[in-house]
Amino acid sequence: MAQDGLIIVESKFGPKETMSRLEAAVKAKGLTVFAHVDHAGGAEQAGLTLRPTDLLIFGNAKGGTPLMQQGQTAGIDLPLKMLVWQDEDGKTWLSYNDPAWIARRHGLGENAQPTVDLLTALLKDVAAKATG
């Protein structure tokens, strides 16, 4: 499923296992995990409730820099990130920005296509490993 540049994949696993599998898949690709943001944990600390919502921020300079060389504003969408979240029915989902959408959003030209293709394949593979 995709909407407005957002790719959404249903997971066969719960939120914790999906995130664990996601982190393992990212590290297996040799990527750096820059941050892990537990939105639900933050909500709880603020006295609020939120279904599991967990963001992983990751990447490497070889992947993102070519896009930023063509349009530095792409840095607002980089490094890469994937969100693991649970809906009101208890289903777990993984969402991420489509690299082609990022390129269009920042007006990147045809020279960006090889990087977009590489990132698209990478994210699709990582998502498949995380969601089963």
Backbone bond lengths (Angstrom), bond angles and torsions (degrees), N, CA, C in turn:
res aa  C-N    CA-C-N  psi(-1)  N-CA   C-N-CA  omega(-1)  CA-C   N-CA-C  phi
1 M - - - 1.439 - - 1.531 107.59 -
2 A 1.338 116.48 138.63 1.462 120.95 176.91 1.522 108.81 -139.57
3 Q 1.310 116.17 141.54 1.444 120.42 175.53 1.515 109.18 -147.49
4 D 1.323 115.17 126.00 1.457 120.86 175.80 1.524 113.73 48.34
5 G 1.316 116.77 45.85 1.455 121.03 177.77 1.508 115.22 84.35
6 L 1.326 116.32 0.85 1.458 120.83 -178.77 1.529 108.93 -105.92
7 I 1.319 116.47 123.57 1.456 121.56 177.22 1.522 107.19 -97.09
8 I 1.317 115.98 130.23 1.464 121.76 -176.22 1.525 108.63 -125.93
9 V 1.349 115.46 124.56 1.458 121.85 -176.71 1.526 108.43 -123.51
10 E 1.330 116.73 130.86 1.461 120.09 176.87 1.531 109.72 -76.57
11 S 1.324 116.09 138.79 1.457 120.92 178.64 1.521 110.66 -99.24
12 K 1.311 115.60 147.08 1.464 121.87 174.57 1.522 111.13 -83.31
13 F 1.327 116.04 -3.86 1.461 121.62 -174.76 1.522 110.47 -119.30
14 G 1.320 115.69 166.82 1.451 120.53 175.09 1.527 110.59 -72.75
15 P 1.333 117.19 173.62 1.461 120.26 -176.96 1.528 114.64 -59.15
16 K 1.331 117.69 -44.86 1.470 119.64 -177.27 1.523 111.41 -64.88
17 E 1.332 116.19 -44.98 1.466 118.54 -179.85 1.519 111.12 -68.01
18 T 1.323 117.37 -37.93 1.466 120.00 177.82 1.524 110.23 -60.55
19 M 1.342 116.93 -44.85 1.467 120.07 179.59 1.526 111.01 -65.28
20 S 1.306 116.98 -40.77 1.461 120.60 178.34 1.529 110.50 -61.40
21 R 1.323 116.52 -44.12 1.462 121.33 178.51 1.526 111.00 -66.34
22 L 1.336 116.39 -36.88 1.457 121.02 178.41 1.524 110.56 -63.56
23 E 1.327 116.81 -48.94 1.467 120.14 179.03 1.526 111.20 -58.89
24 A 1.321 116.61 -42.70 1.462 120.24 179.57 1.531 110.96 -64.09
25 A 1.329 117.53 -41.46 1.464 121.17 -179.43 1.528 111.07 -66.50
26 V 1.334 116.68 -39.81 1.463 121.39 178.78 1.532 109.87 -63.45
27 K 1.319 116.44 -47.36 1.467 120.58 -178.92 1.524 111.39 -66.75
28 A 1.330 117.44 -35.21 1.466 121.06 178.44 1.529 111.61 -64.18
29 K 1.331 116.65 -25.43 1.468 121.08 177.70 1.527 111.52 -84.44
30 G 1.336 116.55 0.36 1.450 120.20 179.52 1.519 113.84 79.49
31 L 1.328 116.93 17.40 1.461 121.57 179.98 1.525 110.63 -88.73
32 T 1.291 116.01 156.41 1.449 122.59 179.25 1.525 109.97 -94.22
33 V 1.328 117.27 131.84 1.461 121.53 171.80 1.524 106.27 -87.35
34 F 1.327 116.19 116.76 1.460 121.29 -178.38 1.520 111.95 -89.78
35 A 1.332 116.09 -34.67 1.468 119.12 -177.87 1.520 110.01 -161.10
36 H 1.302 113.36 153.73 1.456 122.63 175.75 1.524 104.86 -131.56
37 V 1.326 116.99 115.79 1.460 121.85 -175.90 1.528 108.95 -112.93
38 D 1.325 115.34 112.77 1.460 121.70 178.22 1.535 107.62 -92.18
39 H 1.330 116.26 91.96 1.464 120.71 -178.12 1.527 111.74 -62.69
40 A 1.325 117.05 -39.08 1.470 120.37 179.86 1.524 110.47 -65.64
41 G 1.333 117.03 -39.18 1.461 120.78 176.87 1.520 111.34 -64.04
42 G 1.316 116.58 -40.12 1.463 121.01 176.89 1.520 111.60 -64.33
43 A 1.326 115.41 -40.72 1.463 119.37 177.94 1.524 110.36 -62.10
44 E 1.320 115.74 -43.49 1.466 120.58 -179.84 1.530 111.05 -60.47
45 Q 1.328 116.49 -41.92 1.469 120.24 178.73 1.528 111.90 -63.73
46 A 1.331 116.04 -25.78 1.466 120.89 179.07 1.529 111.75 -91.07
47 G 1.349 116.56 4.86 1.454 120.32 -179.84 1.517 113.87 79.57
48 L 1.326 116.24 20.03 1.463 121.80 -179.35 1.526 109.74 -115.49
49 T 1.309 116.51 165.85 1.462 120.00 176.83 1.524 109.89 -115.61
50 L 1.304 114.28 144.55 1.460 122.27 177.30 1.520 107.04 -153.54
51 R 1.330 115.91 131.80 1.468 118.67 175.40 1.530 108.67 -57.90
52 P 1.326 118.40 159.60 1.462 119.97 -179.97 1.534 111.86 -47.05
53 T 1.313 115.31 124.58 1.463 123.77 -179.13 1.522 106.02 -148.29
54 D 1.336 116.39 109.36 1.455 122.16 -168.13 1.530 109.18 -134.57
55 L 1.327 117.02 126.16 1.455 122.33 -176.00 1.524 110.62 -111.48
56 L 1.329 115.82 132.98 1.461 121.53 175.26 1.523 107.83 -115.00
57 I 1.347 116.32 126.72 1.463 122.22 179.49 1.528 106.96 -111.21
58 F 1.334 116.74 126.80 1.460 120.51 -172.08 1.523 111.08 -154.39
59 G 1.323 115.95 168.91 1.460 120.46 174.85 1.508 111.61 155.10
60 N 1.329 114.48 -162.96 1.460 121.96 171.60 1.522 108.76 -158.09
61 A 1.296 115.88 158.87 1.463 121.10 -174.43 1.532 112.44 -63.09
62 K 1.326 117.54 -33.13 1.467 119.81 -179.10 1.531 111.69 -65.00
63 G 1.324 116.18 -29.09 1.463 119.14 -179.55 1.516 113.65 -82.64
64 G 1.321 117.16 -44.17 1.455 120.68 -173.89 1.513 115.91 -89.01
65 T 1.320 117.07 -33.07 1.467 120.20 -175.27 1.530 112.95 -57.98
66 P 1.347 120.29 -41.54 1.470 118.24 179.71 1.537 113.18 -58.27
67 L 1.327 116.64 -33.02 1.467 118.31 177.07 1.526 110.69 -71.46
68 M 1.321 116.57 -42.13 1.465 119.86 179.91 1.521 112.36 -69.61
69 Q 1.338 117.97 -26.11 1.462 120.52 176.02 1.526 110.48 -65.37
70 Q 1.331 116.11 -29.06 1.460 120.36 179.89 1.522 112.58 -89.47
71 G 1.324 115.81 -22.32 1.458 120.72 178.58 1.515 108.58 -165.37
72 Q 1.336 116.20 101.91 1.457 119.64 -173.33 1.521 113.47 -60.45
73 T 1.329 117.54 -23.70 1.463 118.81 179.36 1.525 112.34 -65.10
74 A 1.338 117.64 -15.80 1.472 120.11 175.81 1.522 110.38 -61.08
75 G 1.326 117.45 -18.83 1.459 121.95 178.02 1.524 113.14 -61.55
76 I 1.326 118.32 -19.65 1.466 120.37 176.47 1.533 110.78 -70.87
77 D 1.323 116.56 -24.47 1.471 121.92 -179.19 1.523 112.20 -103.23
78 L 1.304 116.83 1.16 1.461 121.94 179.53 1.521 108.46 -122.34
79 P 1.313 120.62 151.49 1.450 126.64 1.93 1.536 111.48 -64.27
80 L 1.319 113.38 174.52 1.456 120.87 179.43 1.525 109.67 -65.59
81 K 1.318 115.54 155.23 1.460 120.02 176.89 1.512 110.40 -148.58
82 M 1.331 114.60 149.54 1.460 121.54 175.27 1.520 107.79 -134.03
83 L 1.324 114.92 138.78 1.455 122.33 -178.73 1.523 109.46 -111.33
84 V 1.321 116.02 126.61 1.467 122.04 173.88 1.524 105.95 -104.48
85 W 1.322 116.01 126.20 1.454 119.46 -176.29 1.525 111.64 -147.15
86 Q 1.318 114.87 157.21 1.461 121.17 -178.59 1.525 108.50 -115.68
87 D 1.328 116.09 131.07 1.463 119.69 -179.62 1.534 111.65 -85.13
88 E 1.312 115.73 179.40 1.468 121.27 -176.60 1.531 113.06 -65.78
89 D 1.328 117.34 -17.88 1.466 120.97 178.13 1.528 112.32 -93.19
90 G 1.330 117.06 1.65 1.463 121.22 179.29 1.511 114.33 87.65
91 K 1.333 117.82 4.65 1.468 120.94 177.40 1.530 108.76 -79.75
92 T 1.324 114.96 145.49 1.462 121.05 179.24 1.525 109.04 -103.55
93 W 1.322 115.12 137.69 1.462 122.52 -177.67 1.523 110.21 -130.15
94 L 1.323 115.02 155.58 1.460 122.18 173.45 1.527 106.08 -124.75
95 S 1.316 116.56 128.87 1.464 121.44 -178.48 1.522 110.34 -126.27
96 Y 1.334 114.81 146.95 1.467 119.89 176.30 1.523 110.18 -157.88
97 N 1.329 114.93 158.97 1.460 120.78 179.42 1.528 110.13 -75.32
98 D 1.329 115.56 134.48 1.457 122.40 175.44 1.534 108.46 -70.35
99 P 1.340 118.17 123.17 1.465 119.47 179.56 1.536 113.58 -56.40
100 A 1.317 118.20 -33.08 1.472 120.56 177.73 1.529 110.08 -64.82
101 W 1.320 116.46 -37.67 1.461 121.11 177.02 1.530 110.09 -64.99
102 I 1.333 116.48 -42.57 1.469 120.15 178.05 1.531 109.36 -58.76
103 A 1.318 117.02 -45.68 1.469 121.25 -179.65 1.530 110.70 -61.76
104 R 1.326 117.66 -44.38 1.474 120.74 178.43 1.522 111.11 -64.72
105 R 1.328 115.16 -42.49 1.467 120.45 -177.89 1.525 111.50 -57.75
106 H 1.323 116.46 -35.61 1.455 120.92 -175.86 1.529 112.79 -103.23
107 G 1.328 116.71 11.40 1.459 121.51 174.83 1.513 114.10 63.63
108 L 1.332 116.59 33.58 1.459 120.18 -179.51 1.522 109.48 -76.39
109 G 1.300 116.16 143.16 1.457 121.46 -175.69 1.516 113.91 -85.44
110 E 1.324 113.92 -168.68 1.463 121.23 -178.75 1.519 112.76 -61.20
111 N 1.321 117.20 -26.34 1.462 120.31 179.56 1.522 111.83 -63.50
112 A 1.322 117.26 -19.91 1.469 121.35 179.69 1.528 112.07 -79.53
113 Q 1.332 117.28 -15.84 1.466 120.40 -171.66 1.527 114.34 -57.92
114 P 1.342 120.36 -43.45 1.467 118.39 178.45 1.534 112.45 -59.89
115 T 1.322 117.46 -39.84 1.469 120.80 178.08 1.512 110.32 -68.43
116 V 1.327 117.12 -42.58 1.474 121.27 177.73 1.520 109.96 -58.92
117 D 1.327 117.23 -44.94 1.468 121.10 179.67 1.534 111.01 -62.17
118 L 1.322 116.16 -42.83 1.463 120.87 179.37 1.535 110.78 -62.74
119 L 1.323 116.73 -47.79 1.463 120.83 -179.42 1.526 111.54 -66.21
120 T 1.321 117.06 -37.43 1.465 121.11 178.78 1.526 109.96 -61.13
121 A 1.319 117.17 -47.55 1.466 121.30 179.49 1.525 111.07 -64.58
122 L 1.320 116.67 -41.97 1.460 121.11 179.77 1.525 111.08 -61.28
123 L 1.323 116.88 -49.70 1.466 120.15 -178.19 1.524 111.98 -65.86
124 K 1.307 116.99 -37.73 1.464 120.46 177.94 1.530 110.22 -62.54
125 D 1.315 116.55 -42.72 1.465 121.22 179.34 1.520 111.19 -66.28
126 V 1.313 117.25 -45.92 1.474 120.66 179.70 1.524 109.48 -62.61
127 A 1.328 117.47 -43.08 1.457 120.82 179.45 1.526 111.48 -61.88
128 A 1.322 116.56 -41.93 1.472 120.31 179.27 1.528 111.22 -62.81
129 K 1.319 116.08 -41.18 1.467 119.15 179.19 1.525 111.87 -68.00
130 A 1.309 116.74 -35.01 1.465 120.63 -178.99 1.515 112.50 -73.93
131 T 1.315 117.11 -34.94 1.468 121.19 -172.52 1.520 113.60 -98.37
132 G 1.336 117.13 -8.79 1.460 121.31 176.84 1.473 113.56 85.99
